[in-house]
Amino acid sequence: MVKVVGVKFKDTGKAYFFAPGKFEPKVGEAVIVETARGLEYGTVSMCAKEVTEEEIVAPLKEIVRIATPQDKAQVEKNKKKEKEAFLICEEKIAAHKLEMKLVDVEYTFDGNKILFYFTAEGRVDFRELVKDLAAVFRTRIELRQIGIRDEAKMLGGIGICGRSLCCSTYLDGFHPVSIKMAKEQGLSLNPTKISGNCGRLMCCLKYEQNCYDEFYKIAPSVGAVVSTPKGKGVVQSITMLKGIAKVKLDNELESQLVEVNFSDIKVIKNNHKNEDKSEADMKALKKLEEN
């Protein structure tokens, strides 16, 4: 077992393990640690605990020091410089007529490198841009192309639920989300209703999917021919969370629509109704799954 503390470099970022060394930092306390990018300023998100060696990435580096007032002042200074660098970079992008959108700028704690995050439809030849930026800032420059989901995470915003975006508040990564999830949850396959601010499928479709996966193990499909305590019929719709199916019974006198619990249904023939969607519509929906 190895003793570690968890450190985050961004509020919604991933937590990385570091050895506490001679320090006993508390959750929320700022620390200086050594990373592949050099010294970085982070916040303790998990107090010291023991984990197995398989859970860590070797070599495990120790905390350099507890952040001082001078360190915090340096971080504030870097934030001001980032705003200036953003404006300068936008001007340079326009001058070079590059098809790219600048999203964010980040200074490393020690100022040895500036990272420029951008989005673009395809690959961008930004070699001349890097030369111009290096001449202005006289430090190492790195341009990093990110996806549209990452852009939403960085910029933040309000979702259609009226709350701050999950990705910009607490999600530490993106989980795969598919059109199949929207179908199984009985949601409208209207792109404007199932996509988030990023223009891709909403992350929250993933939250309840495990429950739906369990329900579908016992639920009949819409269109299935089934046997119920009230007679034989065809499933017209299902209410997954209640465990109820609406079945159209075929009686000699008239057809009836009744609600039956999944547990009282025996499937005779499972039919699957095809979605009434054109090839163009399905292509547009599949695009929502992209990163």
N, C-alpha and C positions, 0 to 999 in steps of 0.2 A: 504493500500500500504506500501511496505517496501523498504527502500533505500539500494541498494547493488552495489558491484563492481564485475566484472568477473576476475578471476585469473586462469592462466594456469600454470601447472608445467612442461609441455613439449610443444615444438613448435606446434606439431600437435595433442596435447591432447585435452581433453574436458575442457571447462571453468567451474569453480565452483564459486558459489556465496559466498561472504563474506560481512559482514557489514563494511563500511569504518571507523566507529567510529569517532575519532577526526582527521583522516587523509583525505586528498583529493588527492589521487594518480592519476597520469596521465597514459594514455595508454603507455605501454612499460616500465613503471617504475617497478623495482624489489621490492618485499615486503616479509615480513616474516609473515606466518599465522599458526594457530594451526589446525591440522587435526587429524584424527583418528590414524595416524602413528606418531604423535608428531609434533614438529615444522618443517615447510617446507618452502623452498625458491621458490617463484613463480613470474610470471610476469603478470602485469595487462593487460588484453586483452579487457576490456570494462570499460569505465569510469562510475562514479556513476549514477545510474538511479533508478527509482521506478518500482517495479514489484509487482504482487499480491502475497498474502501469499501462494497460491496454487503452485506457481512456485518455491518456495524455500523448502529446506530440513531442518526441525527444528532439533536441535536448530541452529540458524544462528550465527556463530562465527565471532568476529571482527578481523580486521587486527591487528597484534601484534605491528608491526613497519615497517617503510620504511627501506629497506635493506641498511646496512652500508658497507663501503669498507671492513671491517673485515668479514662481512657475505659473500661478493662476493669472498674473498680470501678462505673462508671455502669451498665454492662450488668448486673452482678450485682444492683445496686440495683433496676433495672427488673424483673428476674425475680422478686424478692420482692414488688414492687408488683403484678405480674401475678397472683400467687396470691391476694392480698387482693382485687383487682378481680374475680377469678373468683367468689369467694364472695359478694361484694356483688351482682354481676349476677344470680347464681342466685336470690338472695332477691328481687330486684326482678322477675324473670321470674315467680316464684311469686305475688308480690303482685298482678301484673297479669293472672295466669291466662292466660298466653300459651302456645300449643301450639308450643313450640320447645325445642331441646336445645342448651345452651351447650357448645361443644367446646373452645375455646381463647381466650386473651386475649393480646394483643401490644401492648406499648408501643413507640412509635417511639423511637429512640435519644435524641433531644432532649426527649422527653416531651410534645411538642406535640399528640400524638394517641394515642388508645387504640382498638385494633381488637378487636371482639368477634366471633368466628366461631361460627356456629350452624347447625344443621340443622333442617329442618321439612318436613312433608309438602307444604305449599303456601305461598302467600304469607302473610306475617304483618305486621299493622299494629303496628309497634313505635315509633311516634312518641312516645307518652307515656313509653315505657321510655327512649328516648334523652334526653328532657328530665330524667327523674329521675337518670340516670347523669351527665349534664352538670352537674347541680346538686351532685352528690356529689364528682366529680373536678375540676370547674372547668377542663376542657380540652376539646378537640375529640373527639367520639365518633363512631365509625363502626361500624355493625353490618353484617356481611357474611355472607350465606347461602351455604353451601358444599354440595357434593354428598357422598354417603355414601362415595365413594372418597377424597375429600379428608379426611374425618374419620378414616378408617383410617390415612392417611398421617401425619396430625398426631399421633394417639394411639399408633401403633405396635402391636406385638404379635407373637405367634408363629403362623406358618402351619401347615397340616396336615403340611408337610414337616419341621417341627421347627426351622425356622430363622426368623430375624427377617423380617418382611414386606419384600418387595422394595421396595415403594413408600416405606417409611419408612427404608430404608437406603441405596439408591443410585439408584433411578429418579428422573429429573428431570422426568418427565411421564407422562401416561397415554396408552397407545396403544389404538386400537380393538380390541376382542376380541369374537368372535362365536360363536354356537352352531355355525356351520358348521365352525369350527376344531376344536371338540371332536369333531364327527362324523368329520371327516377324519382325526383322530388316533386314532380307534378307542376313544375314552373313553366310559365309561358316562354316559348323559344323565340322571344323577341329580343334581339341584341341590345336594345336600349334598356331592357328591364333586368337582364342578367349579367351585364358588364359593368365594371367599376369605372372610376375616373381615368384609369389608364387605358380604357378601351378594350380590356381583356376580361375574361370571366372573373366574377367576384370571388375573392379568396374565401368568403364565408360559406360558399357552397360546400366546402370541404368539412365544415364543423360538424354537421349532423349526418354526414354520409355513412358513417359506421352503423348508425341506427337503421338507416334505410337498407343497408346491405343485409342486416339481420332480418328485417321485415320481409324482404323479397325472398328469403328462403322459405317462407310459409305462405306468401301471398299469391293468389292466382293472377295471371296477366289479363289485361283488358282484352275482351274478345274470346276468352276461354269458355269452352262448354263445360259446365259444372253440374254436380248433383248437390242439392241442398235438402234440409229437412222439409222444405215446402215444395220441393219438386225440382225438375230439371230446368236449366236455363243457361243464359249467356251473360257473362260479366260485362257490365256497361261502364263501370268506373270503380275505383278503389280509393278509400280514405286511409292512407297508410298509417298515420299516427294513431288512429282509432282502431285499426285492425278490422275494418268493415269494408265489404264489397257490396255494390248495388248490382243486383242480378235481375235480369228480365226473364221471368218465368214463362214457359210455353204451356199453358193450360188449354184444355179443350174449349172452354168458354171464352177466355180473353187472356191477353198477355198482361202480366203484373210485374211491377218493379218493386223489389223488396230489398231490405238491408240484411245482410247475413255476416256473422263473424267468420273470420278466416278459419277458425278451428272447426266450424260446422260445414265447411265446403270440401267436397272431393272433386278434384279435377278429372274430367273425362278426356278432354282434348284441349291442349294449350295452343291457342292461336295468338299471333302477334300482329297487331294492327300497324301498318306502315304509316310513317309520318307523312302528312300531306305537305311536303316541302320540295321545291324545285332544286335542281342541281346547283343553281346559283345561290339559293338560300342556304343550302347545306355548306357550300364553300365559304360563305360569309360567316356562318356559325363556327366552322372549324378554325377560322382565322382567330377567333376569340380565345382559342386554347394556346396560341403562340406566346412566347415570352417577349 
